[in-house]
């Protein structure tokens, strides 16, 4: 079995090929880097159109496969930036038609869950998904991945990008902030905005920029921002574990590559008698291999789409996707109740934003 996956939700264009057991056979990625400021969706989409054919060729060459040996073509259907999603979907449709292979749509967020689940071997773990436009705590229950907590405004990665650019840096902000934070241990006062199972970052952005105007160094701000925001994410993850009676956590998304965040989540999980797992960086950030693997799972459940019904869904939420390849029984202590919409509570599916969460930010 070999499935090709196309990722193009935001700044990264990627083609990946996986085989049995989520073995990565080939992977080629290229990230769009704007000359200044943040991502412009149309410019990023033009970048994807230009590089994706070559990335597909590189992935095939790395896997030592020919198109005739590819069983299906999967693509990221959503959530994401519309122009970027359409660029990847167009390439995927073209390949599926040319190679006469099934076309499989994949939810980007679910793909982060599935690649982490496959690599970790932790079948019933929670996922802390921390990326540019998505910040969610996710658990499986009753045939879907349920969102237990999420950002109320912008995604953690988008917050870091905005902060670093405002401080005079360049995109992307996360790695630069991590490097700057390593050189400081000065904890400056910042809002700690946890609302039950949800978090918010826009007030922290305002407060951090105010500290900068008062003369605080970029290094001290970076350290304080990491210490505060990653504590918030660790807190809501621990609360979800306690609610469901689980112990293990997997991480996904570009921000989950951060060593401080990984360390805080690991210490929390081990303190509860569990463990945590983060995929290697190449599979933690947006990548075609996670799309390919989730496409292989969806293919096994018959989730194939005709080309004429394969429109992208920029606002597609994690908890609206049927997960037909997993048993539908509730895991843990009624995960569905925590989603506030599957056992009589208030719905946790508000009018979605362009990123597919309640944030207006882009996914990474």
Residue pairs with C-beta under 8 A, 6 or more apart in sequence:
1 19
1 20
1 71
1 296
2 17
2 18
2 19
2 25
2 63
2 65
2 69
2 70
2 71
3 17
3 18
3 70
3 71
3 72
3 73
3 74
3 104
3 292
3 293
3 295
3 296
3 299
4 15
4 16
4 17
4 56
4 59
4 60
4 70
4 72
4 73
4 74
4 95
4 288
4 292
5 14
5 15
5 16
5 17
5 18
5 73
5 74
5 75
5 76
5 106
5 111
5 288
5 289
5 290
5 291
5 292
5 293
5 294
5 295
6 14
6 15
6 52
6 56
6 73
6 74
6 75
6 76
6 88
6 89
6 91
6 92
6 288
6 291
7 13
7 14
7 15
7 16
7 29
7 76
7 88
7 108
7 286
7 287
7 288
7 290
7 291
8 14
8 45
8 48
8 52
8 75
8 76
8 80
8 84
8 85
8 87
8 88
8 89
8 91
9 76
9 78
9 79
9 80
9 81
9 84
9 85
9 88
9 108
9 286
9 363
9 364
10 39
10 44
10 80
10 81
10 84
10 132
10 133
10 286
10 362
10 363
10 364
11 31
11 32
11 33
11 39
11 44
11 84
11 132
11 172
11 286
11 364
12 29
12 30
12 31
12 32
12 285
12 286
12 287
12 364
13 29
13 30
13 31
13 32
13 47
13 48
13 51
13 52
13 55
13 87
13 88
14 27
14 28
14 29
14 30
14 55
14 286
14 287
14 288
14 289
14 291
15 26
15 27
15 28
15 29
15 52
15 55
15 56
15 58
15 59
15 288
16 24
16 26
16 27
16 28
16 59
16 287
16 288
16 289
16 290
16 291
16 292
17 24
17 25
17 26
17 27
17 59
17 60
17 62
17 63
17 65
17 70
17 288
17 289
17 292
18 24
18 25
18 289
18 292
18 293
18 296
19 25
21 118
22 115
22 118
22 119
22 289
22 293
24 283
24 289
25 62
25 63
25 64
25 65
26 58
26 59
26 60
26 61
26 62
26 63
26 65
27 59
27 62
27 282
27 287
27 288
27 289
28 54
28 55
28 56
28 58
28 59
28 62
28 288
29 55
29 282
29 285
29 286
29 287
29 288
30 47
30 51
30 55
32 39
32 43
32 44
32 47
32 48
33 171
34 40
34 43
34 44
34 171
36 170
37 165
37 171
38 161
38 162
38 165
38 171
39 81
39 171
39 362
41 81
41 82
41 83
41 84
41 362
42 83
44 81
44 83
44 84
45 81
45 83
45 84
45 86
45 87
46 87
48 84
48 87
48 88
49 87
49 90
49 91
52 87
52 88
52 91
53 91
55 288
56 91
56 95
59 288
60 66
60 67
67 95
67 98
67 99
68 99
70 99
70 101
71 101
71 102
71 296
71 299
72 96
72 101
72 102
72 103
72 104
72 295
72 296
72 299
72 304
73 92
73 95
73 96
73 99
73 101
73 102
73 103
73 104
73 295
74 92
74 103
74 104
74 105
74 106
74 291
74 292
74 294
74 295
74 296
74 298
74 299
75 88
75 89
75 91
75 92
75 93
75 103
75 104
75 105
75 106
75 291
75 295
75 310
76 85
76 88
76 89
76 106
76 107
76 108
76 111
76 291
77 85
77 89
77 105
77 106
77 107
77 108
77 310
77 312
77 313
77 316
78 85
78 107
78 108
78 312
78 313
78 314
78 315
78 316
78 356
79 107
79 108
79 109
79 133
79 134
79 313
79 314
79 315
79 316
79 317
79 352
79 354
79 355
79 356
79 357
79 363
80 108
80 133
80 312
80 314
80 355
80 356
80 362
80 363
81 314
81 354
81 362
81 363
82 312
82 314
82 354
85 312
85 313
85 314
86 312
89 310
89 311
89 312
92 103
93 103
93 307
93 310
95 101
96 102
96 103
96 307
97 307
102 299
102 304
103 304
103 305
103 306
103 307
103 310
104 295
104 298
104 299
104 303
104 304
104 305
105 298
105 303
105 305
105 310
106 291
106 294
106 295
106 298
107 294
107 316
107 318
107 321
108 286
108 291
108 356
108 363
109 129
109 134
109 136
109 138
109 145
109 318
109 356
109 363
110 145
110 294
110 318
110 321
110 323
111 290
111 291
111 293
111 294
112 127
112 129
112 131
112 252
112 253
112 290
113 127
113 129
113 138
113 140
113 145
113 250
113 252
114 290
114 293
114 294
114 297
115 252
115 279
115 283
115 289
115 290
115 293
115 294
116 125
116 127
116 250
116 251
116 252
116 277
116 278
116 279
117 123
117 125
117 127
117 250
118 293
119 277
119 279
119 283
120 248
120 250
120 277
120 279
122 248
122 250
122 275
122 277
124 140
124 246
124 248
124 331
124 332
125 246
125 248
125 249
125 250
125 277
126 137
126 138
126 139
126 148
126 237
126 240
126 241
126 244
126 246
126 248
126 249
126 250
127 136
127 137
127 138
127 139
127 145
127 249
127 250
127 251
127 252
128 137
128 233
128 237
128 249
128 250
128 251
128 252
128 256
128 265
129 135
129 136
129 137
129 138
129 251
129 252
129 253
129 256
129 318
130 155
130 156
130 157
130 233
130 251
130 252
130 253
130 254
130 255
130 256
130 261
131 155
131 156
131 157
131 252
131 253
131 254
131 255
131 256
131 286
131 363
131 364
132 155
132 157
132 158
132 161
132 253
132 254
132 255
132 361
132 362
132 363
132 364
133 154
133 155
133 157
133 158
133 354
133 355
133 356
133 357
133 359
133 361
133 362
133 363
133 364
134 150
134 151
134 155
134 253
134 318
134 355
134 356
134 357
134 359
134 363
134 364
135 150
135 151
135 155
135 156
135 199
135 201
135 233
135 357
135 359
136 147
136 148
136 149
136 150
136 151
136 318
136 357
137 147
137 148
137 149
137 150
137 197
137 236
137 237
137 240
138 145
138 146
138 147
138 148
138 318
139 145
139 146
139 148
139 240
139 244
139 246
139 331
139 332
139 335
139 338
140 146
140 323
140 326
140 331
140 335
141 330
141 331
141 332
141 334
141 335
141 336
141 338
141 339
141 342
142 328
142 329
142 330
142 335
142 336
142 342
143 322
143 323
143 324
143 326
143 328
144 319
144 320
144 321
144 322
144 323
145 318
145 319
145 321
145 323
146 319
146 335
146 336
146 338
146 339
146 342
146 348
147 317
147 318
147 319
147 339
147 348
147 357
148 197
148 236
148 240
148 243
148 244
148 335
148 338
148 339
149 196
149 197
149 198
149 199
149 236
149 239
149 240
150 198
150 199
150 357
150 358
150 359
151 198
151 199
151 200
151 201
151 357
151 358
151 359
151 361
152 195
152 198
152 199
152 200
152 358
152 359
153 200
153 201
153 202
153 358
153 359
153 360
154 162
154 201
154 202
154 205
154 359
154 360
154 361
155 201
155 355
155 357
155 359
155 361
155 362
155 363
155 364
156 201
156 229
156 233
156 255
157 172
157 174
157 253
157 254
157 255
157 361
157 364
158 359
158 361
158 362
159 201
159 202
159 204
159 205
159 229
159 361
160 172
160 173
160 174
160 177
160 225
160 255
161 171
161 172
161 173
161 174
162 173
162 205
163 173
163 177
163 205
163 208
163 209
163 221
163 225
164 170
164 171
164 172
164 173
164 174
164 176
164 177
165 171
165 173
166 205
166 209
166 212
167 209
167 212
167 218
167 221
168 218
169 176
169 218
170 176
172 254
174 254
174 255
174 257
174 258
177 222
177 225
177 226
178 222
178 226
178 258
178 259
178 260
180 218
180 219
180 222
180 223
181 219
181 222
181 223
181 225
181 226
181 260
183 219
184 217
184 219
184 220
184 222
184 223
185 223
186 220
186 223
186 224
187 223
187 224
187 227
188 211
188 216
188 220
188 221
188 224
189 207
189 224
190 204
190 207
190 208
190 211
190 224
190 225
190 228
191 203
191 204
191 207
191 228
192 228
192 231
192 232
193 199
193 200
193 201
193 203
193 204
193 232
194 232
194 235
194 236
197 236
197 239
197 240
197 338
198 236
199 229
199 232
199 233
199 236
201 229
204 225
204 228
204 229
208 221
208 224
208 225
211 220
211 221
211 224
212 218
212 221
226 258
226 260
226 261
227 260
230 258
230 260
230 261
230 264
231 264
233 261
233 265
234 261
234 264
234 265
234 268
237 249
237 265
237 268
238 268
238 272
240 246
240 338
241 247
241 249
241 269
241 272
241 274
243 333
243 338
244 331
244 332
244 333
244 334
244 335
244 338
245 332
245 333
246 274
246 332
247 269
247 272
247 273
247 274
247 275
248 269
248 274
248 275
248 276
248 277
249 265
249 268
249 269
249 274
249 275
249 276
249 277
250 276
250 277
250 278
251 261
251 262
251 265
251 276
251 277
251 278
251 279
251 284
252 278
252 279
252 284
253 284
253 285
253 364
254 284
254 285
254 286
254 364
255 261
255 364
256 262
256 278
256 284
257 278
257 281
257 284
257 285
262 276
262 278
265 276
266 275
266 276
268 276
269 275
269 276
270 276
278 284
282 289
283 289
283 290
285 364
286 364
297 325
298 304
298 324
298 325
300 325
301 324
301 325
302 324
303 322
303 324
313 356
314 354
314 356
315 352
315 353
315 354
315 355
315 356
316 352
316 356
317 349
317 352
317 356
317 357
318 356
319 339
319 341
319 348
319 349
320 349
330 336
334 343
336 342
336 343
337 343
337 345
339 345
339 348
340 346
340 347
340 348
341 347
341 348
341 349
350 358
352 358
353 359
353 360
353 361
354 360
354 362
355 361
355 362
355 363
356 363
